[in-house]
Amino acid sequence: MAPEDRQELILDAAARIVVEEGVSAASMDRVASEAEVSKPLVYAYFDNRSNLLSTLLVREYPAFQGSPVKRGDDESFEDLIRRTTLDFIDRFVAKGVLIQRLLNEPSVAADVLKKQAKGREATVKFFGELMEEEFDVPKGSGDLIAELCMGITRSAAQILLRDESDHDRVVDTTVQMIVGSAEKLANRQ
């Protein structure tokens, strides 16, 4: 097996353990056993547990983060919200448990948390400005509204992870809440 493939095998084993049992279960011994390799081989690729888990987070984070948000030429505000909500929820359901567990480990997450903060800041700015333009909310209020709406989307994704809720219904309700709150706030100004 090629060294890159063996490293991926070890990272895949660590990911399964973190998702199924939590970060604390991902010891070097346990990862070696799950990957069906020797413990010294795991150490040949990763100096320590933190390095292993940091590498796993760096590998998985781009798929969770997504790409910067852009609005299509003829895309309505509601269509944009639906597209980005659906995208976030699907990414969160696919990778959210693993990413959130790894992000909660300070020794593992420092560099990625900085990237996450920058990405979130850019998304809040994009949607904040859009809210101000689209709904004529006061300058500066858009960022607060966007930040709160992002919390609604995150809660929707967590609901889908937690139970067997109807995916389409959760997405539709989330979009209605975001668009409806923006419209309501525009009417109050």
N, CA and C atoms as an extended XYZ file, in Angstrom:
567
Properties=species:S:1:pos:R:3:atomname:S:1:resname:S:1:resid:I:1 pbc="F F F"
N         0.853       -1.179        0.000 N   MET     1
C         0.000        0.000        0.000 CA  MET     1
C         0.899        1.242        0.000 C   MET     1
N         0.527        2.214       -0.810 N   ALA     2
C         1.280        3.462       -0.892 CA  ALA     2
C         1.188        4.218        0.436 C   ALA     2
N         2.246        4.941        0.801 N   PRO     3
C         2.231        5.674        2.076 CA  PRO     3
C         1.031        6.633        2.206 C   PRO     3
N         0.660        7.309        1.113 N   GLU     4
C        -0.483        8.236        1.168 CA  GLU     4
C        -1.777        7.481        1.459 C   GLU     4
N        -1.914        6.312        0.863 N   ASP     5
C        -3.116        5.496        1.098 CA  ASP     5
C        -3.169        4.991        2.533 C   ASP     5
N        -2.010        4.607        3.057 N   ARG     6
C        -1.956        4.125        4.440 CA  ARG     6
C        -2.311        5.265        5.413 C   ARG     6
N        -1.821        6.456        5.124 N   GLN     7
C        -2.159        7.600        5.975 CA  GLN     7
C        -3.667        7.861        5.932 C   GLN     7
N        -4.258        7.792        4.753 N   GLU     8
C        -5.710        7.983        4.623 CA  GLU     8
C        -6.478        6.902        5.383 C   GLU     8
N        -5.988        5.677        5.352 N   LEU     9
C        -6.600        4.579        6.089 CA  LEU     9
C        -6.613        4.878        7.590 C   LEU     9
N        -5.501        5.389        8.091 N   ILE    10
C        -5.401        5.738        9.512 CA  ILE    10
C        -6.355        6.889        9.837 C   ILE    10
N        -6.386        7.910        8.988 N   LEU    11
C        -7.291        9.040        9.221 CA  LEU    11
C        -8.757        8.603        9.144 C   LEU    11
N        -9.077        7.730        8.213 N   ASP    12
C       -10.451        7.213        8.116 CA  ASP    12
C       -10.840        6.473        9.395 C   ASP    12
N        -9.921        5.691        9.929 N   ALA    13
C       -10.194        4.961       11.172 CA  ALA    13
C       -10.430        5.942       12.328 C   ALA    13
N        -9.594        6.964       12.402 N   ALA    14
C        -9.768        7.979       13.448 CA  ALA    14
C       -11.116        8.682       13.298 C   ALA    14
N       -11.504        8.988       12.077 N   ALA    15
C       -12.796        9.656       11.835 CA  ALA    15
C       -13.952        8.783       12.307 C   ALA    15
N       -13.914        7.493       11.998 N   ARG    16
C       -14.990        6.593       12.442 CA  ARG    16
C       -15.099        6.565       13.961 C   ARG    16
N       -13.963        6.503       14.625 N   ILE    17
C       -13.961        6.463       16.087 CA  ILE    17
C       -14.545        7.748       16.658 C   ILE    17
N       -14.104        8.895       16.140 N   VAL    18
C       -14.590       10.188       16.638 CA  VAL    18
C       -16.101       10.301       16.446 C   VAL    18
N       -16.600        9.910       15.291 N   VAL    19
C       -18.039       10.012       15.022 CA  VAL    19
C       -18.829        9.044       15.903 C   VAL    19
N       -18.374        7.814       16.000 N   GLU    20
C       -19.136        6.788       16.713 CA  GLU    20
C       -18.984        6.852       18.233 C   GLU    20
N       -17.782        7.231       18.714 N   GLU    21
C       -17.522        7.137       20.155 CA  GLU    21
C       -17.044        8.431       20.803 C   GLU    21
N       -16.670        9.406       20.012 N   GLY    22
C       -16.180       10.659       20.558 CA  GLY    22
C       -14.667       10.764       20.477 C   GLY    22
N       -14.174       11.978       20.665 N   VAL    23
C       -12.746       12.259       20.540 CA  VAL    23
C       -11.938       11.505       21.583 C   VAL    23
N       -12.453       11.406       22.788 N   SER    24
C       -11.686       10.755       23.855 CA  SER    24
C       -11.380        9.292       23.546 C   SER    24
N       -12.182        8.657       22.715 N   ALA    25
C       -11.954        7.257       22.364 CA  ALA    25
C       -10.860        7.088       21.311 C   ALA    25
N       -10.449        8.174       20.684 N   ALA    26
C        -9.484        8.099       19.581 CA  ALA    26
C        -8.045        8.127       20.091 C   ALA    26
N        -7.666        7.114       20.839 N   SER    27
C        -6.273        6.980       21.276 CA  SER    27
C        -5.455        6.393       20.132 C   SER    27
N        -4.172        6.501       20.219 N   MET    28
C        -3.305        5.935       19.177 CA  MET    28
C        -3.490        4.417       19.095 C   MET    28
N        -3.635        3.761       20.245 N   ASP    29
C        -3.885        2.314       20.263 CA  ASP    29
C        -5.183        1.973       19.545 C   ASP    29
N        -6.217        2.715       19.875 N   ARG    30
C        -7.544        2.432       19.307 CA  ARG    30
C        -7.557        2.691       17.807 C   ARG    30
N        -6.905        3.752       17.374 N   VAL    31
C        -6.848        4.069       15.945 CA  VAL    31
C        -6.078        2.971       15.200 C   VAL    31
N        -4.960        2.536       15.774 N   ALA    32
C        -4.186        1.457       15.146 CA  ALA    32
C        -5.035        0.201       15.009 C   ALA    32
N        -5.749       -0.137       16.048 N   SER    33
C        -6.602       -1.327       16.025 CA  SER    33
C        -7.701       -1.185       14.966 C   SER    33
N        -8.359       -0.038       14.935 N   GLU    34
C        -9.442        0.203       13.972 CA  GLU    34
C        -8.914        0.174       12.533 C   GLU    34
N        -7.720        0.699       12.317 N   ALA    35
C        -7.128        0.733       10.972 CA  ALA    35
C        -6.461       -0.601       10.609 C   ALA    35
N        -6.367       -1.475       11.597 N   GLU    36
C        -5.714       -2.780       11.413 CA  GLU    36
C        -4.256       -2.618       10.989 C   GLU    36
N        -3.573       -1.708       11.694 N   VAL    37
C        -2.135       -1.504       11.520 CA  VAL    37
C        -1.493       -1.492       12.898 C   VAL    37
N        -0.181       -1.502       12.934 N   SER    38
C         0.507       -1.478       14.225 CA  SER    38
C         0.541       -0.061       14.795 C   SER    38
N         0.645        0.018       16.098 N   LYS    39
C         0.744        1.316       16.756 CA  LYS    39
C         2.004        2.062       16.303 C   LYS    39
N         3.163        1.393       16.173 N   PRO    40
C         4.336        2.108       15.669 CA  PRO    40
C         4.131        2.697       14.265 C   PRO    40
N         3.332        2.037       13.456 N   LEU    41
C         3.055        2.581       12.125 CA  LEU    41
C         2.246        3.878       12.228 C   LEU    41
N         1.294        3.912       13.138 N   VAL    42
C         0.523        5.148       13.345 CA  VAL    42
C         1.477        6.268       13.756 C   VAL    42
N         2.413        5.954       14.663 N   TYR    43
C         3.388        6.955       15.094 CA  TYR    43
C         4.358        7.337       13.973 C   TYR    43
N         4.547        6.479       13.008 N   ALA    44
C         5.412        6.823       11.879 CA  ALA    44
C         4.788        7.942       11.042 C   ALA    44
N         3.448        8.007       11.058 N   TYR    45
C         2.748        9.038       10.289 CA  TYR    45
C         2.392       10.265       11.132 C   TYR    45
N         2.149       10.047       12.404 N   PHE    46
C         1.688       11.129       13.285 CA  PHE    46
C         2.472       11.088       14.595 C   PHE    46
N         3.089       12.206       14.958 N   ASP    47
C         3.915       12.270       16.166 CA  ASP    47
C         3.140       11.957       17.440 C   ASP    47
N         1.877       12.408       17.442 N   ASN    48
C         1.059       12.233       18.644 CA  ASN    48
C        -0.420       12.324       18.268 C   ASN    48
N        -1.251       12.115       19.231 N   ARG    49
C        -2.706       12.118       19.032 CA  ARG    49
C        -3.195       13.470       18.509 C   ARG    49
N        -2.685       14.558       19.076 N   SER    50
C        -3.106       15.894       18.636 CA  SER    50
C        -2.768       16.117       17.171 C   SER    50
N        -1.583       15.685       16.759 N   ASN    51
C        -1.188       15.821       15.368 CA  ASN    51
C        -2.097       14.995       14.457 C   ASN    51
N        -2.430       13.794       14.882 N   LEU    52
C        -3.343       12.936       14.115 CA  LEU    52
C        -4.705       13.608       13.953 C   LEU    52
N        -5.264       14.095       15.054 N   LEU    53
C        -6.595       14.698       15.017 CA  LEU    53
C        -6.585       16.039       14.283 C   LEU    53
N        -5.507       16.791       14.409 N   SER    54
C        -5.388       18.057       13.662 CA  SER    54
C        -5.341       17.788       12.164 C   SER    54
N        -4.588       16.788       11.772 N   THR    55
C        -4.504       16.423       10.359 CA  THR    55
C        -5.866       15.980        9.844 C   THR    55
N        -6.592       15.229       10.657 N   LEU    56
C        -7.939       14.799       10.285 CA  LEU    56
C        -8.848       16.013       10.106 C   LEU    56
N        -8.801       16.954       11.024 N   LEU    57
C        -9.638       18.148       10.921 CA  LEU    57
C        -9.285       18.958        9.676 C   LEU    57
N        -8.008       19.129        9.404 N   VAL    58
C        -7.587       19.872        8.214 CA  VAL    58
C        -8.058       19.158        6.951 C   VAL    58
N        -8.033       17.836        6.950 N   ARG    59
C        -8.494       17.081        5.781 CA  ARG    59
C        -9.999       17.239        5.568 C   ARG    59
N       -10.768       17.188        6.629 N   GLU    60
C       -12.230       17.177        6.536 CA  GLU    60
C       -12.866       18.565        6.456 C   GLU    60
N       -12.199       19.567        6.981 N   TYR    61
C       -12.821       20.883        7.113 CA  TYR    61
C       -13.244       21.524        5.794 C   TYR    61
N       -12.446       21.455        4.733 N   PRO    62
C       -12.882       22.108        3.485 CA  PRO    62
C       -14.239       21.612        2.974 C   PRO    62
N       -14.514       20.332        3.111 N   ALA    63
C       -15.814       19.801        2.670 CA  ALA    63
C       -16.941       20.342        3.536 C   ALA    63
N       -16.651       20.607        4.797 N   PHE    64
C       -17.647       21.152        5.718 CA  PHE    64
C       -17.836       22.647        5.488 C   PHE    64
N       -16.768       23.344        5.231 N   GLN    65
C       -16.806       24.799        5.105 CA  GLN    65
C       -17.558       25.269        3.868 C   GLN    65
N       -17.401       24.584        2.764 N   GLY    66
C       -18.054       25.032        1.542 CA  GLY    66
C       -17.277       26.167        0.894 C   GLY    66
N       -17.828       26.698       -0.167 N   SER    67
C       -17.158       27.771       -0.896 CA  SER    67
C       -17.829       29.109       -0.583 C   SER    67
N       -17.147       30.206       -0.879 N   PRO    68
C       -17.751       31.524       -0.615 CA  PRO    68
C       -19.100       31.670       -1.333 C   PRO    68
N       -20.007       32.374       -0.693 N   VAL    69
C       -21.358       32.540       -1.229 CA  VAL    69
C       -21.356       33.632       -2.284 C   VAL    69
N       -22.006       33.327       -3.391 N   LYS    70
C       -22.210       34.305       -4.457 CA  LYS    70
C       -23.662       34.205       -4.896 C   LYS    70
N       -24.190       35.309       -5.342 N   ARG    71
C       -25.571       35.344       -5.814 CA  ARG    71
C       -25.600       35.225       -7.331 C   ARG    71
N       -26.431       34.331       -7.826 N   GLY    72
C       -26.594       34.177       -9.268 CA  GLY    72
C       -27.227       35.420       -9.871 C   GLY    72
N       -26.991       35.641      -11.150 N   ASP    73
C       -27.474       36.844      -11.832 CA  ASP    73
C       -28.974       37.069      -11.659 C   ASP    73
N       -29.765       36.065      -11.886 N   ASP    74
C       -31.227       36.207      -11.803 CA  ASP    74
C       -31.797       35.520      -10.561 C   ASP    74
N       -30.983       35.291       -9.577 N   GLU    75
C       -31.411       34.559       -8.381 CA  GLU    75
C       -32.122       35.502       -7.407 C   GLU    75
N       -33.323       35.128       -7.028 N   SER    76
C       -34.060       35.937       -6.048 CA  SER    76
C       -33.439       35.742       -4.671 C   SER    76
N       -33.776       36.655       -3.765 N   PHE    77
C       -33.291       36.544       -2.396 CA  PHE    77
C       -33.722       35.208       -1.796 C   PHE    77
N       -34.984       34.843       -1.983 N   GLU    78
C       -35.482       33.590       -1.426 CA  GLU    78
C       -34.769       32.381       -2.035 C   GLU    78
N       -34.526       32.407       -3.328 N   ASP    79
C       -33.812       31.302       -3.965 CA  ASP    79
C       -32.382       31.184       -3.434 C   ASP    79
N       -31.726       32.322       -3.221 N   LEU    80
C       -30.382       32.325       -2.648 CA  LEU    80
C       -30.395       31.732       -1.242 C   LEU    80
N       -31.363       32.143       -0.441 N   ILE    81
C       -31.468       31.621        0.922 CA  ILE    81
C       -31.740       30.120        0.881 C   ILE    81
N       -32.615       29.686        0.000 N   ARG    82
C       -32.920       28.248       -0.117 CA  ARG    82
C       -31.664       27.465       -0.520 C   ARG    82
N       -30.952       27.955       -1.517 N   ARG    83
C       -29.749       27.254       -1.994 CA  ARG    83
C       -28.681       27.169       -0.915 C   ARG    83
N       -28.415       28.277       -0.248 N   THR    84
C       -27.359       28.274        0.765 CA  THR    84
C       -27.779       27.514        2.020 C   THR    84
N       -29.058       27.570        2.359 N   THR    85
C       -29.557       26.812        3.507 CA  THR    85
C       -29.435       25.316        3.246 C   THR    85
N       -29.878       24.901        2.085 N   LEU    86
C       -29.795       23.492        1.712 CA  LEU    86
C       -28.344       23.019        1.679 C   LEU    86
N       -27.473       23.826        1.112 N   ASP    87
C       -26.054       23.486        1.044 CA  ASP    87
C       -25.466       23.320        2.446 C   ASP    87
N       -25.717       24.291        3.331 N   PHE    88
C       -25.166       24.207        4.680 CA  PHE    88
C       -25.718       22.997        5.428 C   PHE    88
N       -27.013       22.801        5.363 N   ILE    89
C       -27.629       21.680        6.085 CA  ILE    89
C       -27.055       20.357        5.593 C   ILE    89
N       -26.931       20.194        4.296 N   ASP    90
C       -26.400       18.937        3.765 CA  ASP    90
C       -24.945       18.721        4.174 C   ASP    90
N       -24.132       19.777        4.152 N   ARG    91
C       -22.738       19.655        4.598 CA  ARG    91
C       -22.669       19.350        6.088 C   ARG    91
N       -23.524       19.999        6.866 N   PHE    92
C       -23.518       19.789        8.312 CA  PHE    92
C       -23.941       18.362        8.655 C   PHE    92
N       -24.967       17.870        8.003 N   VAL    93
C       -25.433       16.502        8.256 CA  VAL    93
C       -24.341       15.499        7.859 C   VAL    93
N       -23.645       15.754        6.763 N   ALA    94
C       -22.608       14.833        6.295 CA  ALA    94
C       -21.366       14.841        7.182 C   ALA    94
N       -20.932       15.994        7.646 N   LYS    95
C       -19.657       16.101        8.364 CA  LYS    95
C       -19.754       16.774        9.729 C   LYS    95
N       -20.931       17.237       10.104 N   GLY    96
C       -21.065       18.062       11.298 CA  GLY    96
C       -20.626       17.428       12.592 C   GLY    96
N       -20.977       16.178       12.823 N   VAL    97
C       -20.606       15.523       14.082 CA  VAL    97
C       -19.092       15.451       14.200 C   VAL    97
N       -18.439       14.984       13.152 N   LEU    98
C       -16.979       14.867       13.171 CA  LEU    98
C       -16.325       16.229       13.369 C   LEU    98
N       -16.726       17.203       12.573 N   ILE    99
C       -16.108       18.528       12.642 CA  ILE    99
C       -16.344       19.176       14.002 C   ILE    99
N       -17.566       19.138       14.482 N   GLN   100
C       -17.867       19.781       15.765 CA  GLN   100
C       -17.094       19.140       16.909 C   GLN   100
N       -16.987       17.833       16.888 N   ARG   101
C       -16.225       17.157       17.948 CA  ARG   101
C       -14.745       17.539       17.894 C   ARG   101
N       -14.197       17.612       16.704 N   LEU   102
C       -12.792       17.997       16.585 CA  LEU   102
C       -12.582       19.471       16.924 C   LEU   102
N       -13.513       20.333       16.541 N   LEU   103
C       -13.385       21.759       16.863 CA  LEU   103
C       -13.472       22.032       18.359 C   LEU   103
N       -14.083       21.132       19.095 N   ASN   104
C       -14.195       21.306       20.544 CA  ASN   104
C       -12.929       20.905       21.286 C   ASN   104
N       -11.923       20.456       20.577 N   GLU   105
C       -10.631       20.091       21.167 CA  GLU   105
C        -9.640       21.225       20.932 C   GLU   105
N        -9.361       22.037       21.943 N   PRO   106
C        -8.472       23.198       21.745 CA  PRO   106
C        -7.109       22.844       21.159 C   PRO   106
N        -6.522       21.729       21.564 N   SER   107
C        -5.193       21.376       21.061 CA  SER   107
C        -5.223       20.980       19.583 C   SER   107
N        -6.399       20.696       19.086 N   VAL   108
C        -6.563       20.227       17.711 CA  VAL   108
C        -7.010       21.357       16.788 C   VAL   108
N        -7.789       22.286       17.299 N   ALA   109
C        -8.587       23.163       16.447 CA  ALA   109
C        -8.088       24.592       16.250 C   ALA   109
N        -7.020       24.993       16.875 N   ALA   110
C        -6.636       26.410       16.873 CA  ALA   110
C        -6.566       27.022       15.471 C   ALA   110
N        -5.833       26.412       14.557 N   ASP   111
C        -5.673       26.994       13.213 CA  ASP   111
C        -6.980       26.997       12.437 C   ASP   111
N        -7.744       25.930       12.541 N   VAL   112
C        -8.993       25.835       11.794 CA  VAL   112
C       -10.025       26.808       12.352 C   VAL   112
N       -10.017       27.035       13.648 N   LEU   113
C       -10.958       27.991       14.236 CA  LEU   113
C       -10.731       29.398       13.684 C   LEU   113
N        -9.480       29.753       13.420 N   LYS   114
C        -9.185       31.058       12.824 CA  LYS   114
C        -9.780       31.142       11.414 C   LYS   114
N        -9.613       30.071       10.624 N   LYS   115
C       -10.187       30.038        9.277 CA  LYS   115
C       -11.708       30.094        9.343 C   LYS   115
N       -12.280       29.359       10.305 N   GLN   116
C       -13.732       29.325       10.453 CA  GLN   116
C       -14.252       30.724       10.776 C   GLN   116
N       -13.579       31.430       11.656 N   ALA   117
C       -14.006       32.780       12.034 CA  ALA   117
C       -13.962       33.722       10.831 C   ALA   117
N       -12.911       33.618       10.018 N   LYS   118
C       -12.803       34.465        8.833 CA  LYS   118
C       -13.906       34.141        7.831 C   LYS   118
N       -14.163       32.858        7.625 N   GLY   119
C       -15.224       32.458        6.699 CA  GLY   119
C       -16.586       32.914        7.167 C   GLY   119
N       -16.839       32.775        8.460 N   ARG   120
C       -18.122       33.202        9.021 CA  ARG   120
C       -18.274       34.717        8.899 C   ARG   120
N       -17.209       35.429        9.176 N   GLU   121
C       -17.236       36.897        9.074 CA  GLU   121
C       -17.567       37.335        7.645 C   GLU   121
N       -16.965       36.684        6.668 N   ALA   122
C       -17.237       37.019        5.265 CA  ALA   122
C       -18.685       36.705        4.898 C   ALA   122
N       -19.204       35.592        5.389 N   THR   123
C       -20.590       35.217        5.095 CA  THR   123
C       -21.563       36.190        5.747 C   THR   123
N       -21.302       36.557        6.995 N   VAL   124
C       -22.154       37.531        7.689 CA  VAL   124
C       -22.137       38.860        6.937 C   VAL   124
N       -20.968       39.298        6.520 N   LYS   125
C       -20.858       40.566        5.779 CA  LYS   125
C       -21.650       40.495        4.467 C   LYS   125
N       -21.502       39.403        3.732 N   PHE   126
C       -22.214       39.240        2.465 CA  PHE   126
C       -23.725       39.314        2.677 C   PHE   126
N       -24.238       38.495        3.594 N   PHE   127
C       -25.686       38.471        3.819 CA  PHE   127
C       -26.171       39.743        4.514 C   PHE   127
N       -25.349       40.331        5.372 N   GLY   128
C       -25.723       41.583        6.024 CA  GLY   128
C       -25.938       42.700        5.023 C   GLY   128
N       -24.992       42.838        4.100 N   GLU   129
C       -25.121       43.860        3.058 CA  GLU   129
C       -26.322       43.570        2.157 C   GLU   129
N       -26.536       42.303        1.869 N   LEU   130
C       -27.673       41.914        1.035 CA  LEU   130
C       -28.991       42.264        1.734 C   LEU   130
N       -29.076       42.010        3.023 N   MET   131
C       -30.293       42.357        3.784 CA  MET   131
C       -30.527       43.862        3.750 C   MET   131
N       -29.456       44.624        3.900 N   GLU   132
C       -29.583       46.081        3.889 CA  GLU   132
C       -30.062       46.584        2.530 C   GLU   132
N       -29.543       45.994        1.465 N   GLU   133
C       -29.950       46.396        0.113 CA  GLU   133
C       -31.362       45.916       -0.214 C   GLU   133
N       -31.608       44.649        0.051 N   GLU   134
C       -32.852       44.001       -0.370 CA  GLU   134
C       -34.061       44.493        0.432 C   GLU   134
N       -33.846       44.736        1.732 N   PHE   135
C       -34.984       45.045        2.610 CA  PHE   135
C       -34.891       46.417        3.253 C   PHE   135
N       -33.891       47.182        2.836 N   ASP   136
C       -33.754       48.550        3.322 CA  ASP   136
C       -33.725       48.624        4.849 C   ASP   136
N       -33.071       47.654        5.465 N   VAL   137
C       -32.892       47.738        6.929 CA  VAL   137
C       -31.766       48.723        7.192 C   VAL   137
N       -31.751       49.341        8.352 N   PRO   138
C       -30.730       50.362        8.627 CA  PRO   138
C       -29.302       49.825        8.473 C   PRO   138
N       -28.428       50.691        7.992 N   LYS   139
C       -27.013       50.344        7.818 CA  LYS   139
C       -26.473       49.805        9.148 C   LYS   139
N       -25.795       48.673        9.085 N   GLY   140
C       -25.234       48.065       10.289 CA  GLY   140
C       -26.131       47.016       10.921 C   GLY   140
N       -27.417       47.072       10.641 N   SER   141
C       -28.340       46.079       11.210 CA  SER   141
C       -28.299       44.762       10.442 C   SER   141
N       -27.893       44.823        9.194 N   GLY   142
C       -27.870       43.627        8.363 CA  GLY   142
C       -26.982       42.534        8.920 C   GLY   142
N       -25.822       42.915        9.463 N   ASP   143
C       -24.911       41.912       10.008 CA  ASP   143
C       -25.544       41.161       11.180 C   ASP   143
N       -26.224       41.879       12.055 N   LEU   144
C       -26.894       41.243       13.190 CA  LEU   144
C       -27.977       40.288       12.701 C   LEU   144
N       -28.769       40.743       11.753 N   ILE   145
C       -29.833       39.901       11.203 CA  ILE   145
C       -29.235       38.658       10.549 C   ILE   145
N       -28.177       38.849        9.758 N   ALA   146
C       -27.528       37.718        9.083 CA  ALA   146
C       -26.972       36.721       10.095 C   ALA   146
N       -26.338       37.220       11.129 N   GLU   147
C       -25.772       36.334       12.174 CA  GLU   147
C       -26.867       35.522       12.853 C   GLU   147
N       -27.978       36.164       13.168 N   LEU   148
C       -29.099       35.444       13.791 CA  LEU   148
C       -29.696       34.407       12.841 C   LEU   148
N       -29.810       34.764       11.580 N   CYS   149
C       -30.355       33.827       10.589 CA  CYS   149
C       -29.436       32.627       10.400 C   CYS   149
N       -28.137       32.841       10.484 N   MET   150
C       -27.204       31.722       10.398 CA  MET   150
C       -27.404       30.769       11.575 C   MET   150
N       -27.765       31.320       12.723 N   GLY   151
C       -28.066       30.472       13.873 CA  GLY   151
C       -29.300       29.611       13.636 C   GLY   151
N       -30.284       30.164       12.948 N   ILE   152
C       -31.495       29.395       12.606 CA  ILE   152
C       -31.120       28.223       11.701 C   ILE   152
N       -30.270       28.486       10.717 N   THR   153
C       -29.850       27.438        9.786 CA  THR   153
C       -29.072       26.343       10.516 C   THR   153
N       -28.209       26.738       11.413 N   ARG   154
C       -27.435       25.750       12.194 CA  ARG   154
C       -28.367       24.903       13.056 C   ARG   154
N       -29.351       25.533       13.667 N   SER   155
C       -30.320       24.788       14.484 CA  SER   155
C       -31.097       23.787       13.639 C   SER   155
N       -31.445       24.184       12.428 N   ALA   156
C       -32.160       23.274       11.526 CA  ALA   156
C       -31.305       22.049       11.215 C   ALA   156
N       -30.022       22.273       10.952 N   ALA   157
C       -29.114       21.154       10.671 CA  ALA   157
C       -28.990       20.240       11.884 C   ALA   157
N       -28.926       20.819       13.073 N   GLN   158
C       -28.819       20.011       14.290 CA  GLN   158
C       -30.081       19.183       14.516 C   GLN   158
N       -31.227       19.723       14.176 N   ILE   159
C       -32.479       18.959       14.279 CA  ILE   159
C       -32.413       17.737       13.375 C   ILE   159
N       -31.932       17.914       12.169 N   LEU   160
C       -31.844       16.788       11.233 CA  LEU   160
C       -30.830       15.742       11.685 C   LEU   160
N       -29.780       16.162       12.358 N   LEU   161
C       -28.820       15.202       12.900 CA  LEU   161
C       -29.404       14.431       14.084 C   LEU   161
N       -30.229       15.104       14.848 N   ARG   162
C       -30.749       14.540       16.095 CA  ARG   162
C       -31.867       13.529       15.883 C   ARG   162
N       -32.731       13.773       14.904 N   ASP   163
C       -33.866       12.864       14.747 CA  ASP   163
C       -34.248       12.688       13.283 C   ASP   163
N       -35.312       12.012       13.071 N   GLU   164
C       -35.754       11.665       11.716 CA  GLU   164
C       -36.716       12.708       11.126 C   GLU   164
N       -36.469       13.970       11.359 N   SER   165
C       -37.333       15.018       10.823 CA  SER   165
C       -37.341       14.990        9.297 C   SER   165
N       -38.414       15.485        8.731 N   ASP   166
C       -38.562       15.564        7.275 CA  ASP   166
C       -37.602       16.643        6.746 C   ASP   166
N       -36.608       16.232        5.993 N   HIS   167
C       -35.566       17.123        5.481 CA  HIS   167
C       -36.158       18.317        4.728 C   HIS   167
N       -37.050       18.050        3.774 N   ASP   168
C       -37.624       19.133        2.971 CA  ASP   168
C       -38.425       20.096        3.832 C   ASP   168
N       -39.154       19.564        4.791 N   ARG   169
C       -39.951       20.419        5.681 CA  ARG   169
C       -39.046       21.317        6.525 C   ARG   169
N       -37.952       20.764        7.031 N   VAL   170
C       -37.020       21.561        7.834 CA  VAL   170
C       -36.397       22.662        6.972 C   VAL   170
N       -35.987       22.339        5.757 N   VAL   171
C       -35.404       23.349        4.861 CA  VAL   171
C       -36.437       24.421        4.529 C   VAL   171
N       -37.652       24.005        4.149 N   ASP   172
C       -38.711       24.970        3.806 CA  ASP   172
C       -39.017       25.897        4.982 C   ASP   172
N       -39.137       25.333        6.168 N   THR   173
C       -39.438       26.138        7.355 CA  THR   173
C       -38.311       27.110        7.652 C   THR   173
N       -37.088       26.659        7.519 N   THR   174
C       -35.925       27.527        7.759 CA  THR   174
C       -35.925       28.703        6.784 C   THR   174
N       -36.146       28.422        5.509 N   VAL   175
C       -36.171       29.478        4.493 CA  VAL   175
C       -37.304       30.461        4.786 C   VAL   175
N       -38.475       29.942        5.136 N   GLN   176
C       -39.611       30.815        5.452 CA  GLN   176
C       -39.305       31.700        6.654 C   GLN   176
N       -38.639       31.140        7.659 N   MET   177
C       -38.300       31.932        8.848 CA  MET   177
C       -37.320       33.055        8.500 C   MET   177
N       -36.316       32.750        7.688 N   ILE   178
C       -35.315       33.758        7.347 CA  ILE   178
C       -35.918       34.842        6.461 C   ILE   178
N       -36.606       34.447        5.406 N   VAL   179
C       -37.205       35.426        4.494 CA  VAL   179
C       -38.286       36.220        5.218 C   VAL   179
N       -39.115       35.532        5.979 N   GLY   180
C       -40.190       36.203        6.712 CA  GLY   180
C       -39.676       37.200        7.732 C   GLY   180
N       -38.615       36.840        8.435 N   SER   181
C       -38.071       37.775        9.427 CA  SER   181
C       -37.456       38.993        8.741 C   SER   181
N       -36.799       38.792        7.606 N   ALA   182
C       -36.230       39.922        6.868 CA  ALA   182
C       -37.331       40.855        6.378 C   ALA   182
N       -38.396       40.267        5.841 N   GLU   183
C       -39.521       41.085        5.369 CA  GLU   183
C       -40.180       41.837        6.524 C   GLU   183
N       -40.349       41.183        7.636 N   LYS   184
C       -40.975       41.803        8.804 CA  LYS   184
C       -40.121       42.958        9.323 C   LYS   184
N       -38.811       42.733        9.386 N   LEU   185
C       -37.923       43.792        9.852 CA  LEU   185
C       -37.929       44.968        8.876 C   LEU   185
N       -38.028       44.702        7.606 N   ALA   186
C       -38.075       45.781        6.603 CA  ALA   186
C       -39.341       46.614        6.799 C   ALA   186
N       -40.447       45.979        7.134 N   ASN   187
C       -41.717       46.689        7.333 CA  ASN   187
C       -41.717       47.533        8.584 C   ASN   187
N       -40.854       47.195        9.554 N   ARG   188
C       -40.831       47.921       10.841 CA  ARG   188
C       -39.944       49.152       10.790 C   ARG   188
N       -39.169       49.312        9.747 N   GLN   189
C       -38.209       50.419        9.704 CA  GLN   189
C       -38.894       51.718        9.346 C   GLN   189
